[in-house]
Amino acid sequence: MNDEQRHQDKQLSDERLPAVRRPAELVPLKLPEKHQRFYDKLRAKIQAFIREKGGSEKAAAYILLAPDLFVLLARLMLDKRVGVQAKALAGIAVAYFITPIDFIPEALTGALGLLDDVVLAVYALRRILVDVDEAIVREHWNGEEDLLQVITRVIKSADELVGKKIVHKIEETLFRKK
């Protein structure tokens, strides 16, 4: 058997093997400037509100999650490994952060109005984690606490933070049966 025949035999045997998908490389994502500006403004507003108004430290801890959740959701929208349905949920949550129409409007309540945004974002993430690999979601998380612990803590405190009526509306919106 000459070299050419060996090459053809190898090529034929390779063609019969099942296709194996190579592992996807992790691609570092840079937050678009528009989102970064929103993140910086939001964090500065929240910190100023907490300094000026004082308020409860417990509420402040939840409110300070808003910028990190916003960035996480924006990054998930840009990640090619995230499915269309999960991107749509992330988009809804990002839009909810940006829009002035809220269950608890920031225009009337200041930074406390971000509590419903945080709760909606966490419920959206809970739904996103059903379809998206946890490692991908964690890759985009910049918060100081463990993401799953944050989600659990916010969900357990949601009724206390925004009221059962608002939590029910959020659940209806995000978990609507098709």
N, C-alpha and C positions, 0 to 999 in steps of 0.2 A: 504494500500500500504506500503510495507516494504522498508527499506533503499536501498536494492539492486535494486528493481524495479524503485525507484525514480532516482537512479544513471543511470540506463539504459535509462529511459525516457529523462533525461537531456542530455545524450550523443547523443541520436537520434535527439533531437531538435537542439543541437549544430552542428551536421553534416549537417542539412538542411539549416543552416544560410550561407549566402554568405561569401566567404573567404575575410577577411579584412587583407590587408597588413599592418604590423606594420610600423610606421615611421622609416626610416633609421636613425641610429645614425650618428652624425657627427664624422668622424674619423680624428684626427689631422694628417697632413702629414708632414713628415720631408723631407726636400730637400736632395736628394742623394749627397754624398760628391763631386762627379764629377761636378754636377751642381752648388753646393755651391762654389767650387773653381773657376769655370768659372764666376760666378756672382761676386765674390770678385775681380778677375783679371779685369773683364770688368769695374766695377765701378772705380777701381784704375786707369786704363788706361784713362778712360773718364775724371776723375778729374785731372789727370796729363796733359792731352791735353788742358783742359780748362785753367789750371794755366799757362802753357807754351805759348800757342798760343793766349790766350785771346779770340778772336773771338766774335761773337755776343752772347749776353746773351739769346736771343730768341732761337737760335740754340742749345745752351748748355742746356736749359730747356728741349728741345725735346730729345736730345742725352741722358740725364740722366734718361730718361724713359726706355732706353734699358734694363738695368739689371732687373728692376721690371717686365717688360713685359716678358722677358726671363723666369724668375722664375715662373710667373703666368702660362705661357704656359707649362712649364715642369711639374708643379703640376697638371694641367688639364690632361696631358697625363697619369699620375699615378692614377688619381681618378677613382674608379670603377663605380661611378655614371654617368660618362661621356661616351656617346655613341662612337662607333667605328669611325663614320664619323668625329665627332668633335675632337677626339683624333688624327685622321689622319691630320686634318688641323693644330692642335697644333704642331704635329710632323714636318710638312712642315715648319712652322714658326721657330721652334727651330733649325731645320737643316739649315735654311737660315741664322740664326744668326751665326752658327758655321762655315759654309762653306766659303771658301775664294772667291768663285764665286758669285758675287753680281752685281746688276745694278750699284751700286756705290761702288767699291771695297775699303775696308779700307786700303789695302796695298798702294794704291795710294793717298788716301785723308785723312788718319788718322781717327780720331773719327767722322769726318763729314760723313764718309762712313756708319755710323750707322743710319743715317736718313732714308735710304730706308728700313733698317731692322725694325725700329720703325713703319714706315708706313705699311709695310707688316704685322707686328704683329697685329696692330690695325685693319686692314681690316680682318685678320683671326679671331680676337676676335669678330668683328661685325657679321661675319658669324656663329661663334660658338654659340653666344648668341641666334641665331634663334632656336637651338636645345637643348641647355643646360639651366637649370634654372639659372636665374640671381644670386640668392642667393649662388649657388654653385660656380659660377665664382668669385663673390665678396669675398667669404670665403678664396680664395687663393691669393687675391690681397694684396700686402704689401706696395703699393705706398702711398704717403702722400695725394694725391688728390683723389677725388671721381673717380672711374674707368669709369663710363659712361661719366663724364665730360672730362676725358682724351681722351676717344675714339672720342667724338664729336669734341674736339679741334684739335686733330691730323688730323681727316678727313677733317675738314674745312681748315686746313693749308697745306694739303698734296701737292697740286699743287705748292705752294710757296716753300715748303721744298725740294721736289725732282723733280719737273717738271711734266707737264701733261702727257708726253710720258711715264714716268716710272709709274705714277699712273695708267694709262690705262693698261699697261702690268701687273701690280699687280692685278687689277680688273679682267682682262682676265684670269689670272692664278687661282685665288681663286673663281671666280663666273662663271666659265665656265658652260654653259648649257649642261646637259647630254643627 
